[in-house]
Amino acid sequence: MTLSLNAASRFSLAATAARAMGATVAPIASQAAAPYYTAKLAAPASDDRAVAAGVAWACKDDMCVAAKGTSRPMRICRCLAREFGEITNFTAKGEALDADDLAKCNGK
């Protein structure tokens, strides 16, 4: 006998099994939606998507966001600055770079 379920049913079944084993599903989904990095550019981005330091960035006007990468925040910032130009504010996990680090990020 073969059991055939649509995608929604498979997800529901997996979520029920996860809850039965003590796991929670909702917090994981909400964490994935929040960006790990945010950057404010001095000028609007030339593209709405880019890859810098191995991280996929989504940009709108002068704001860019991305999920967590494997490099240190300073390296991520420097690579983004090379791609889009001067960065006026950069945060990683909600923590902003100070003025000295931001200057280093921009190559000053």
Protein Blocks (a to p, Z undefined) as FASTA:
>chain_A
ZZdddfklmmmmmmmmmmmnopafklmmmmmmpcfbdcddfbdcfbfbdceehiacddeh
jbccddddfbdfklmmmmmmmmnopafbdceehiacdfklmmmmnoZZ
